[in-house]
Amino acid sequence: MDTAEARSRLASMLDDLDRSIAILRGESPGPGDPGADAGAVLSDHDRLEAAVAALERHRRGVMAALERIDAGTYGLCVDCGEPVPEGRLEARPDAARCVACQSEHDRRR
């Protein structure tokens, strides 16, 4: 994937993530919602916060990919330095690692 195409896809992903985060933050239930018991509000709030946290993690990954494009290191694994397979970048333009290093990273987490 060439960097211009990657940058375009990443910018689009960033816009989508920002929009989703804004929507979820706008839907956050408040403690004074009429008709909702405290347990339901807490549970809804926890789900929304978890969703926002996941979107923000994804957003950080997209921003890091854009920074790698600017640095000239996009498409290289951040751990081993080997090229990230083209198919992986097509599926996940924000991928920072090759499959082997990503598997190892996930095991450590």
Z-matrix of the N, CA and C atoms (Angstrom, degrees):
N
C 1 1.455
C 2 1.525 1 107.67
N 3 1.324 2 116.84 1 127.86
C 4 1.459 3 118.85 2 178.74
C 5 1.526 4 109.33 3 -74.78
N 6 1.318 5 115.01 4 156.93
C 7 1.473 6 119.32 5 -173.52
C 8 1.519 7 113.07 6 -67.53
N 9 1.337 8 118.43 7 -29.61
C 10 1.471 9 119.60 8 178.34
C 11 1.522 10 110.15 9 -65.93
N 12 1.320 11 116.77 10 -42.86
C 13 1.468 12 120.55 11 177.43
C 14 1.525 13 110.33 12 -65.95
N 15 1.335 14 116.07 13 -42.85
C 16 1.467 15 120.16 14 179.03
C 17 1.521 16 110.39 15 -61.19
N 18 1.337 17 116.80 16 -45.23
C 19 1.468 18 120.56 17 -179.87
C 20 1.530 19 110.71 18 -59.70
N 21 1.327 20 116.59 19 -42.18
C 22 1.465 21 121.42 20 179.46
C 23 1.525 22 110.85 21 -63.22
N 24 1.324 23 116.77 22 -46.88
C 25 1.468 24 119.99 23 179.32
C 26 1.514 25 111.44 24 -64.61
N 27 1.331 26 117.29 25 -41.25
C 28 1.467 27 120.87 26 179.54
C 29 1.528 28 111.17 27 -65.81
N 30 1.333 29 117.22 28 -40.34
C 31 1.466 30 120.30 29 178.01
C 32 1.523 31 110.73 30 -62.68
N 33 1.328 32 116.40 31 -39.56
C 34 1.462 33 120.55 32 177.17
C 35 1.526 34 110.84 33 -65.31
N 36 1.333 35 116.12 34 -42.07
C 37 1.466 36 120.04 35 177.16
C 38 1.522 37 110.22 36 -61.04
N 39 1.324 38 116.82 37 -42.41
C 40 1.457 39 121.44 38 -179.58
C 41 1.525 40 110.91 39 -61.69
N 42 1.323 41 117.12 40 -43.30
C 43 1.467 42 120.95 41 177.00
C 44 1.524 43 110.87 42 -60.55
N 45 1.328 44 116.68 43 -45.20
C 46 1.465 45 120.94 44 179.71
C 47 1.527 46 111.14 45 -62.74
N 48 1.332 47 116.55 46 -43.67
C 49 1.464 48 120.36 47 179.53
C 50 1.522 49 111.09 48 -63.83
N 51 1.323 50 116.81 49 -44.87
C 52 1.470 51 119.96 50 178.95
C 53 1.523 52 111.28 51 -60.27
N 54 1.319 53 116.12 52 -41.94
C 55 1.467 54 120.80 53 179.04
C 56 1.536 55 110.35 54 -64.24
N 57 1.321 56 117.19 55 -44.19
C 58 1.467 57 120.67 56 -179.79
C 59 1.525 58 111.54 57 -64.56
N 60 1.321 59 116.36 58 -42.50
C 61 1.471 60 120.14 59 178.66
C 62 1.526 61 110.02 60 -62.15
N 63 1.323 62 117.45 61 -44.01
C 64 1.465 63 121.19 62 179.68
C 65 1.526 64 110.95 63 -62.28
N 66 1.318 65 116.92 64 -41.95
C 67 1.463 66 120.55 65 179.00
C 68 1.516 67 110.37 66 -62.89
N 69 1.332 68 116.96 67 -47.49
C 70 1.467 69 119.80 68 -178.85
C 71 1.519 70 111.84 69 -64.46
N 72 1.306 71 117.07 70 -39.59
C 73 1.473 72 119.19 71 177.78
C 74 1.517 73 110.97 72 -65.12
N 75 1.314 74 117.48 73 -32.41
C 76 1.461 75 121.53 74 177.90
C 77 1.511 76 112.79 75 -72.97
N 78 1.348 77 117.46 76 -21.35
C 79 1.458 78 121.55 77 -178.67
C 80 1.517 79 112.93 78 -96.65
N 81 1.308 80 117.34 79 3.74
C 82 1.457 81 120.61 80 -178.16
C 83 1.525 82 110.39 81 -60.86
N 84 1.336 83 117.25 82 120.79
C 85 1.465 84 119.51 83 -179.26
C 86 1.521 85 111.27 84 -69.83
N 87 1.275 86 115.42 85 138.01
C 88 1.455 87 120.48 86 178.73
C 89 1.512 88 110.53 87 -92.89
N 90 1.332 89 117.55 88 164.89
C 91 1.453 90 120.94 89 -178.06
C 92 1.524 91 113.52 90 -67.82
N 93 1.320 92 117.79 91 -18.41
C 94 1.461 93 119.95 92 -177.58
C 95 1.523 94 113.43 93 -100.70
N 96 1.340 95 118.54 94 17.63
C 97 1.465 96 120.01 95 -179.99
C 98 1.520 97 109.77 96 -61.57
N 99 1.320 98 116.92 97 123.07
C 100 1.459 99 119.56 98 -179.02
C 101 1.518 100 111.04 99 -67.87
N 102 1.284 101 115.42 100 140.32
C 103 1.458 102 120.70 101 175.07
C 104 1.516 103 114.43 102 83.69
N 105 1.304 104 118.90 103 -0.76
C 106 1.463 105 120.80 104 -179.71
C 107 1.520 106 108.85 105 -109.13
N 108 1.334 107 116.01 106 133.19
C 109 1.459 108 117.43 107 176.27
C 110 1.528 109 108.87 108 -79.99
N 111 1.324 110 116.09 109 162.15
C 112 1.463 111 121.14 110 -173.76
C 113 1.519 112 111.81 111 -59.97
N 114 1.315 113 117.86 112 -38.55
C 115 1.467 114 121.49 113 -179.68
C 116 1.513 115 111.90 114 -65.29
N 117 1.318 116 117.31 115 -40.39
C 118 1.466 117 120.83 116 179.93
C 119 1.519 118 110.54 117 -67.58
N 120 1.333 119 117.09 118 -40.35
C 121 1.459 120 120.61 119 179.67
C 122 1.519 121 109.97 120 -65.08
N 123 1.332 122 117.10 121 -43.47
C 124 1.463 123 121.02 122 179.69
C 125 1.523 124 110.18 123 -62.84
N 126 1.310 125 116.84 124 -44.66
C 127 1.458 126 121.22 125 -179.63
C 128 1.528 127 110.92 126 -62.94
N 129 1.330 128 117.24 127 -45.60
C 130 1.464 129 121.30 128 178.03
C 131 1.528 130 110.38 129 -62.27
N 132 1.319 131 115.40 130 -42.59
C 133 1.462 132 120.47 131 179.59
C 134 1.530 133 110.11 132 -62.28
N 135 1.334 134 117.72 133 -44.08
C 136 1.459 135 121.48 134 179.43
C 137 1.519 136 111.64 135 -61.99
N 138 1.328 137 117.34 136 -41.65
C 139 1.469 138 121.17 137 178.45
C 140 1.523 139 110.87 138 -64.29
N 141 1.326 140 116.49 139 -44.21
C 142 1.460 141 120.12 140 178.81
C 143 1.527 142 111.25 141 -63.46
N 144 1.323 143 116.82 142 -42.88
C 145 1.465 144 120.19 143 179.58
C 146 1.528 145 110.85 144 -64.22
N 147 1.312 146 118.05 145 -38.75
C 148 1.464 147 121.38 146 177.71
C 149 1.526 148 110.62 147 -65.60
N 150 1.327 149 116.92 148 -40.92
C 151 1.466 150 120.88 149 178.71
C 152 1.527 151 110.43 150 -65.58
N 153 1.326 152 117.37 151 -43.19
C 154 1.462 153 121.15 152 178.87
C 155 1.527 154 109.90 153 -64.01
N 156 1.323 155 117.40 154 -41.79
C 157 1.467 156 120.72 155 179.50
C 158 1.529 157 110.91 156 -62.02
N 159 1.326 158 117.48 157 -41.23
C 160 1.465 159 121.00 158 178.17
C 161 1.525 160 111.01 159 -64.80
N 162 1.327 161 116.49 160 -42.97
C 163 1.467 162 120.03 161 178.00
C 164 1.526 163 111.35 162 -64.47
N 165 1.313 164 117.16 163 -38.02
C 166 1.464 165 120.26 164 179.09
C 167 1.525 166 111.25 165 -68.18
N 168 1.336 167 118.35 166 -36.39
C 169 1.471 168 121.20 167 174.73
C 170 1.531 169 110.06 168 -62.28
N 171 1.336 170 115.47 169 -45.10
C 172 1.460 171 120.21 170 178.84
C 173 1.533 172 109.66 171 -62.10
N 174 1.323 173 117.23 172 -41.06
C 175 1.457 174 121.86 173 179.07
C 176 1.529 175 110.93 174 -61.01
N 177 1.330 176 117.05 175 -42.33
C 178 1.466 177 120.41 176 177.64
C 179 1.530 178 110.73 177 -61.66
N 180 1.339 179 116.85 178 -38.18
C 181 1.460 180 120.59 179 177.43
C 182 1.518 181 112.07 180 -64.82
N 183 1.325 182 116.72 181 -39.69
C 184 1.470 183 121.18 182 178.16
C 185 1.530 184 109.39 183 -66.46
N 186 1.318 185 117.43 184 -43.94
C 187 1.466 186 120.79 185 178.23
C 188 1.532 187 110.78 186 -61.48
N 189 1.326 188 116.87 187 -40.17
C 190 1.467 189 120.51 188 178.53
C 191 1.529 190 110.61 189 -64.45
N 192 1.325 191 117.48 190 -37.77
C 193 1.468 192 121.04 191 177.80
C 194 1.528 193 110.00 192 -64.36
N 195 1.325 194 117.22 193 -41.96
C 196 1.467 195 120.49 194 177.07
C 197 1.534 196 110.62 195 -62.53
N 198 1.319 197 116.84 196 -38.02
C 199 1.465 198 120.60 197 177.19
C 200 1.526 199 110.80 198 -66.40
N 201 1.347 200 117.78 199 -36.45
C 202 1.469 201 120.65 200 177.21
C 203 1.532 202 110.73 201 -66.17
N 204 1.341 203 116.90 202 -35.49
C 205 1.469 204 119.48 203 175.65
C 206 1.520 205 109.30 204 -61.51
N 207 1.338 206 116.38 205 -47.75
C 208 1.467 207 120.99 206 -179.47
C 209 1.534 208 111.66 207 -61.65
N 210 1.330 209 116.57 208 -34.32
C 211 1.466 210 121.41 209 -178.13
C 212 1.531 211 112.50 210 -83.41
N 213 1.334 212 116.40 211 -9.95
C 214 1.463 213 119.72 212 -178.95
C 215 1.517 214 114.24 213 81.28
N 216 1.335 215 116.67 214 16.56
C 217 1.468 216 120.01 215 -178.93
C 218 1.519 217 112.98 216 -112.68
N 219 1.339 218 116.75 217 8.12
C 220 1.469 219 120.01 218 179.45
C 221 1.522 220 109.18 219 -62.38
N 222 1.330 221 115.33 220 136.77
C 223 1.461 222 120.80 221 179.36
C 224 1.514 223 113.58 222 92.05
N 225 1.332 224 116.82 223 -3.40
C 226 1.460 225 121.39 224 175.42
C 227 1.522 226 108.79 225 -107.85
N 228 1.312 227 115.94 226 136.23
C 229 1.465 228 121.22 227 179.72
C 230 1.525 229 109.62 228 -61.31
N 231 1.339 230 116.21 229 131.63
C 232 1.465 231 120.50 230 -179.06
C 233 1.524 232 112.16 231 -71.46
N 234 1.337 233 117.69 232 -15.31
C 235 1.462 234 120.39 233 179.68
C 236 1.525 235 112.61 234 -95.78
N 237 1.335 236 117.48 235 -53.12
C 238 1.470 237 120.25 236 -174.26
C 239 1.522 238 113.63 237 -103.60
N 240 1.333 239 117.95 238 -13.32
C 241 1.452 240 121.01 239 178.62
C 242 1.516 241 115.21 240 81.78
N 243 1.318 242 116.92 241 -3.31
C 244 1.465 243 120.83 242 178.16
C 245 1.530 244 109.63 243 -77.14
N 246 1.336 245 117.63 244 156.91
C 247 1.469 246 119.71 245 177.99
C 248 1.528 247 112.02 246 -62.39
N 249 1.320 248 115.00 247 138.27
C 250 1.467 249 121.55 248 172.80
C 251 1.527 250 105.61 249 -78.72
N 252 1.341 251 118.07 250 131.40
C 253 1.470 252 119.62 251 -177.97
C 254 1.534 253 112.33 252 -54.97
N 255 1.331 254 114.73 253 140.04
C 256 1.462 255 122.23 254 -178.72
C 257 1.527 256 111.59 255 -53.02
N 258 1.329 257 117.35 256 -43.30
C 259 1.460 258 121.37 257 -179.61
C 260 1.519 259 112.44 258 -61.52
N 261 1.323 260 116.08 259 -36.18
C 262 1.474 261 120.11 260 178.03
C 263 1.521 262 109.86 261 -66.54
N 264 1.330 263 116.78 262 -42.28
C 265 1.464 264 119.94 263 179.24
C 266 1.522 265 111.31 264 -69.00
N 267 1.323 266 117.21 265 -31.48
C 268 1.470 267 120.00 266 175.69
C 269 1.527 268 109.78 267 -64.66
N 270 1.329 269 115.82 268 -43.63
C 271 1.472 270 120.49 269 -178.34
C 272 1.520 271 111.77 270 -74.99
N 273 1.331 272 116.37 271 -38.27
C 274 1.470 273 121.99 272 -177.94
C 275 1.517 274 109.35 273 -135.42
N 276 1.316 275 117.79 274 87.22
C 277 1.469 276 119.83 275 -177.52
C 278 1.528 277 113.43 276 -58.88
N 279 1.322 278 117.14 277 -19.26
C 280 1.458 279 120.79 278 -179.89
C 281 1.527 280 112.89 279 -92.76
N 282 1.342 281 117.76 280 6.41
C 283 1.466 282 120.92 281 -178.85
C 284 1.528 283 110.13 282 -60.00
N 285 1.315 284 115.65 283 129.69
C 286 1.463 285 121.24 284 -178.42
C 287 1.522 286 111.94 285 -103.01
N 288 1.315 287 116.40 286 -15.66
C 289 1.462 288 120.43 287 -173.66
C 290 1.522 289 111.19 288 -130.78
N 291 1.342 290 114.90 289 154.22
C 292 1.459 291 119.83 290 170.43
C 293 1.528 292 107.52 291 -69.71
N 294 1.308 293 116.93 292 169.11
C 295 1.464 294 120.83 293 -175.05
C 296 1.532 295 111.30 294 -60.92
N 297 1.333 296 117.55 295 -44.22
C 298 1.475 297 120.46 296 -178.22
C 299 1.528 298 111.34 297 -62.84
N 300 1.319 299 117.09 298 -45.79
C 301 1.466 300 119.96 299 -179.72
C 302 1.530 301 111.42 300 -69.27
N 303 1.340 302 117.39 301 -34.62
C 304 1.467 303 119.70 302 177.49
C 305 1.518 304 110.36 303 -65.64
N 306 1.332 305 116.89 304 -39.81
C 307 1.469 306 120.50 305 177.71
C 308 1.522 307 110.37 306 -61.69
N 309 1.327 308 116.64 307 -44.39
C 310 1.468 309 120.74 308 178.44
C 311 1.526 310 110.81 309 -64.50
N 312 1.313 311 116.75 310 -41.44
C 313 1.470 312 121.65 311 178.15
C 314 1.531 313 110.18 312 -60.55
N 315 1.333 314 117.03 313 -45.05
C 316 1.465 315 121.28 314 -179.76
C 317 1.523 316 111.14 315 -64.79
N 318 1.329 317 117.93 316 -37.67
C 319 1.479 318 120.86 317 178.85
C 320 1.518 319 110.95 318 -64.86
N 321 1.327 320 116.69 319 -38.83
C 322 1.473 321 120.67 320 -179.46
C 323 1.508 322 112.01 321 -68.29
N 324 1.338 323 116.96 322 -29.39
C 325 1.462 324 121.47 323 -178.43
C 326 1.479 325 108.05 324 -77.29
